[in-house]
């Protein structure tokens, strides 16, 4: 949706201009991830990465590198 796209870009830009980090919640698709990475969103969370996990399972997967996401693409 064009309105949601515009709002998201403005929030990311405004936050960065205020020296704030941006965390996008509810990321569920690769398309959403790619859009947020392209617009330099700092962090993401959501079902695209993982469903909620108990602490022991999360730390095990984190230690194995399962949650590593490639850095932002060049601008």
C-alpha positions, 0 to 999 in steps of 0.5 A: 500500500502506497500510504503505508510505504510512505509512512514507513519511509518517513518514520525511518528517516525521521528517527535517523535524523533524531539519531534514534535506532529503528526496530520494525516489529511484525516482519512476516515476509521476505518482501517486507524484510527487503523493503526495510533493509533497502530503507536502512531500518536498523533492526527487525523482529517478527515471524519471518525470523522466528516464532516466539521461543523459550529462552533456552531454544533461542539462545541455542539457535543464536549461538549457532548463528541461525539469526544472522541477517546480512548487513544492509545493502550499499545505498 
